[in-house]
Amino acid sequence: MGGLPASSLGLVLKGVLAAYPPSASTALIAVGEGPAAIYGVGQSPVGNAVIEAIEIDHVILNVGGTRERLDFPAPVLSPDA
């Protein structure tokens, strides 16, 4: 699934619960800095974006017929680390 464009919808992937079958997996997604909510395959976290697949480290969205990838945000290290 690599090669898909990164999602530009302002969503933040906070967590995933991978399950078997994969269609039973869920993702914890926030819109920007807002509170996170739980979504499953086939559900829409925002607008016309529909979750197509939930993997261990990313979510595949179908946005108006275009597939996009939502990854976990890159970790930010504090200067004290």
C-alpha positions as CSV (number, residue, x, y, z in Angstrom):
1,M,0.0,0.0,0.0
2,G,3.1,2.2,0.0
3,G,3.0,4.9,-2.7
4,L,-0.4,6.3,-1.7
5,P,-0.4,10.0,-1.1
6,A,-0.5,11.2,2.5
7,S,-3.8,12.4,3.7
8,S,-4.2,16.2,3.6
9,L,-7.5,16.3,5.5
10,G,-6.0,17.5,8.8
11,L,-6.7,14.2,10.6
12,V,-4.5,12.8,13.3
13,L,-4.1,9.0,13.8
14,K,-4.0,8.4,17.6
15,G,-4.2,4.6,17.7
16,V,-5.3,1.4,16.1
17,L,-6.8,-1.8,17.3
18,A,-6.0,-4.4,14.7
19,A,-8.4,-7.3,14.7
20,Y,-9.2,-10.5,12.8
21,P,-11.0,-10.3,10.5
22,P,-9.4,-7.0,9.4
23,S,-12.9,-5.5,8.9
24,A,-13.3,-5.6,12.7
25,S,-10.3,-3.3,13.3
26,T,-10.9,0.2,14.7
27,A,-8.9,3.4,14.6
28,L,-8.7,6.3,17.0
29,I,-8.7,9.5,14.9
30,A,-8.9,13.2,15.8
31,V,-9.8,16.1,13.5
32,G,-6.9,18.5,14.1
33,E,-6.5,19.2,17.7
34,G,-10.0,18.1,18.5
35,P,-11.0,15.1,20.6
36,A,-10.3,11.6,19.1
37,A,-13.2,9.3,18.2
38,I,-13.3,5.6,17.3
39,Y,-14.0,4.6,13.7
40,G,-14.3,1.3,11.9
41,V,-13.9,0.3,8.3
42,G,-16.6,1.9,6.2
43,Q,-17.1,4.8,8.5
44,S,-16.4,8.5,7.8
45,P,-14.2,10.5,10.2
46,V,-14.7,13.7,8.1
47,G,-16.5,14.9,5.0
48,N,-16.5,12.4,2.1
49,A,-13.5,10.4,3.5
50,V,-14.4,6.8,4.2
51,I,-12.1,4.4,6.0
52,E,-11.2,1.6,3.5
53,A,-8.7,-0.3,5.6
54,I,-7.0,-0.2,9.0
55,E,-3.5,-1.5,9.3
56,I,-1.2,-1.9,12.3
57,D,0.6,1.4,11.5
58,H,-1.7,3.4,9.2
59,V,-5.3,3.8,7.8
60,I,-6.3,3.9,4.2
61,L,-9.0,6.5,3.3
62,N,-11.1,6.7,0.2
63,V,-11.7,10.4,-0.4
64,G,-14.1,11.0,-3.3
65,G,-12.6,8.0,-5.2
66,T,-9.0,8.9,-4.4
67,R,-7.1,6.7,-1.9
68,E,-5.0,8.4,0.8
69,R,-2.8,7.1,3.6
70,L,-3.1,8.4,7.2
71,D,0.0,7.5,9.2
72,F,0.8,8.1,12.8
73,P,2.4,11.5,13.3
74,A,6.2,11.6,13.5
75,P,7.4,11.6,17.1
76,V,8.5,15.0,18.4
77,L,11.5,14.9,20.8
78,S,11.8,17.7,23.3
79,P,15.2,19.4,23.7
80,D,15.5,17.8,27.1
81,A,15.4,14.3,25.7
